[in-house]
């Protein structure tokens, strides 16, 4: 858990914990912050999440795999030295302006370029 001065449900606390994890294991000095490697790890976690669904595993397992993915995403922001919180809100502003369409019975929200 984070120190008592930061709420454990805050973005700042989560980011600080992941930074601490990176420092503990010297990710920046041992290849753990290499983007190609990080993308491969995220793909692996998505596969594990998929396995939870296709193999009928419970939501506890799904929650754990999703947390792994979130930790990797936060770590990617650290490794890439970008402000994920700012990027999140910028992207949400764009997404809220987009239209939705039903495609093959499922909702999609996209720019739908060239698909008129």
The 8 nearest C-alpha neighbors of each residue, nearest first, counted from 0:
[[1, 2, 7, 16, 12, 3, 13, 6],
 [2, 0, 12, 7, 3, 16, 5, 6],
 [1, 3, 4, 5, 0, 12, 6, 7],
 [2, 4, 5, 1, 6, 7, 0, 12],
 [3, 5, 2, 6, 1, 7, 12, 11],
 [6, 4, 3, 12, 2, 7, 1, 9],
 [5, 7, 8, 9, 12, 4, 3, 1],
 [8, 6, 9, 12, 1, 5, 0, 13],
 [9, 7, 6, 10, 12, 13, 5, 11],
 [10, 8, 12, 11, 6, 7, 13, 5],
 [9, 11, 13, 12, 14, 8, 84, 7],
 [12, 10, 14, 9, 13, 15, 5, 6],
 [13, 11, 15, 9, 10, 14, 7, 1],
 [12, 14, 16, 10, 15, 11, 17, 9],
 [13, 15, 11, 17, 16, 12, 10, 18],
 [16, 14, 18, 12, 13, 17, 11, 19],
 [15, 17, 19, 13, 18, 14, 12, 20],
 [16, 18, 20, 14, 19, 15, 21, 74],
 [19, 17, 15, 21, 20, 16, 14, 22],
 [18, 20, 16, 22, 17, 21, 23, 15],
 [19, 21, 17, 23, 18, 22, 16, 24],
 [22, 20, 18, 26, 19, 24, 23, 25],
 [21, 23, 25, 19, 24, 20, 18, 26],
 [24, 22, 20, 21, 25, 19, 26, 18],
 [23, 25, 22, 21, 26, 20, 29, 31],
 [26, 24, 22, 28, 27, 23, 21, 29],
 [25, 27, 31, 21, 29, 28, 24, 32],
 [26, 28, 32, 25, 29, 31, 30, 21],
 [29, 27, 25, 26, 30, 31, 32, 24],
 [28, 30, 26, 31, 27, 25, 32, 24],
 [31, 29, 33, 32, 26, 28, 27, 36],
 [30, 32, 26, 29, 33, 27, 36, 37],
 [31, 33, 78, 27, 30, 26, 34, 37],
 [34, 32, 30, 36, 31, 35, 37, 78],
 [35, 33, 37, 36, 38, 32, 75, 78],
 [36, 34, 38, 37, 33, 39, 40, 32],
 [35, 37, 39, 34, 33, 38, 40, 31],
 [36, 38, 34, 40, 39, 35, 33, 41],
 [39, 37, 41, 35, 40, 36, 34, 42],
 [40, 38, 42, 36, 37, 41, 43, 35],
 [41, 39, 43, 37, 38, 42, 36, 44],
 [40, 42, 38, 44, 43, 39, 68, 37],
 [41, 43, 45, 39, 40, 44, 38, 46],
 [44, 42, 40, 46, 41, 45, 39, 47],
 [43, 45, 47, 41, 46, 42, 68, 48],
 [46, 44, 48, 42, 47, 43, 49, 41],
 [47, 45, 49, 43, 44, 48, 50, 42],
 [46, 48, 44, 50, 49, 45, 43, 51],
 [49, 47, 45, 51, 50, 46, 64, 61],
 [50, 48, 46, 52, 51, 47, 45, 53],
 [49, 51, 47, 53, 48, 52, 54, 46],
 [52, 50, 56, 48, 49, 54, 55, 53],
 [51, 53, 49, 55, 50, 54, 56, 48],
 [52, 54, 50, 55, 51, 49, 56, 48],
 [55, 53, 50, 51, 52, 56, 49, 57],
 [56, 54, 52, 53, 51, 57, 50, 58],
 [55, 57, 51, 54, 52, 60, 58, 61],
 [58, 56, 59, 60, 55, 61, 51, 52],
 [57, 59, 61, 60, 62, 56, 51, 63],
 [60, 58, 62, 57, 61, 63, 56, 64],
 [59, 61, 63, 58, 62, 57, 64, 56],
 [60, 62, 58, 64, 59, 63, 51, 48],
 [63, 61, 65, 59, 60, 64, 58, 66],
 [62, 64, 66, 60, 65, 61, 67, 59],
 [65, 63, 67, 61, 66, 62, 48, 60],
 [64, 66, 68, 62, 67, 63, 61, 69],
 [65, 67, 69, 63, 68, 64, 62, 70],
 [68, 66, 64, 70, 65, 69, 63, 71],
 [67, 69, 65, 71, 66, 70, 44, 41],
 [68, 70, 66, 72, 71, 67, 73, 65],
 [71, 69, 67, 73, 68, 72, 74, 66],
 [70, 72, 74, 68, 69, 73, 75, 67],
 [73, 71, 69, 75, 74, 70, 68, 76],
 [74, 72, 70, 76, 75, 71, 69, 14],
 [75, 73, 77, 71, 76, 72, 70, 78],
 [74, 76, 78, 72, 77, 73, 79, 71],
 [77, 75, 79, 73, 81, 74, 78, 80],
 [76, 78, 74, 80, 75, 79, 73, 81],
 [79, 77, 75, 32, 80, 76, 74, 27],
 [80, 78, 76, 77, 81, 75, 34, 32],
 [81, 79, 77, 78, 76, 82, 75, 83],
 [82, 80, 76, 79, 83, 77, 78, 86],
 [81, 83, 85, 84, 86, 76, 80, 77],
 [84, 82, 86, 85, 76, 87, 81, 73],
 [83, 85, 87, 86, 82, 88, 10, 89],
 [84, 86, 88, 87, 83, 82, 89, 90],
 [87, 85, 83, 89, 84, 88, 90, 82],
 [88, 86, 84, 90, 85, 89, 83, 91],
 [87, 89, 91, 85, 90, 86, 92, 84],
 [90, 88, 86, 92, 87, 91, 85, 93],
 [89, 91, 93, 87, 92, 88, 86, 94],
 [92, 90, 94, 88, 93, 89, 95, 87],
 [91, 93, 89, 95, 90, 94, 88, 96],
 [94, 92, 90, 91, 96, 95, 89, 97],
 [93, 95, 91, 97, 96, 92, 90, 108],
 [94, 96, 92, 93, 97, 91, 98, 90],
 [97, 95, 94, 93, 92, 98, 91, 110],
 [98, 96, 94, 95, 109, 108, 110, 99],
 [97, 99, 108, 100, 96, 109, 110, 95],
 [98, 100, 108, 107, 106, 97, 109, 101],
 [101, 99, 107, 106, 102, 108, 98, 105],
 [100, 102, 106, 105, 104, 107, 103, 99],
 [103, 101, 105, 104, 100, 106, 107, 99],
 [102, 104, 105, 101, 106, 107, 100, 99],
 [103, 105, 102, 101, 106, 100, 107, 99],
 [106, 104, 101, 102, 103, 107, 100, 99],
 [105, 107, 101, 100, 102, 99, 108, 104],
 [108, 106, 100, 99, 101, 109, 105, 102],
 [107, 109, 99, 98, 97, 100, 106, 110],
 [110, 108, 111, 107, 97, 99, 98, 94],
 [109, 111, 112, 97, 108, 98, 94, 99],
 [112, 110, 109, 114, 113, 115, 108, 98],
 [113, 111, 114, 110, 115, 109, 97, 108],
 [112, 114, 115, 111, 110, 109, 100, 98],
 [115, 113, 111, 112, 110, 109, 100, 102],
 [114, 113, 111, 112, 110, 100, 109, 98]]
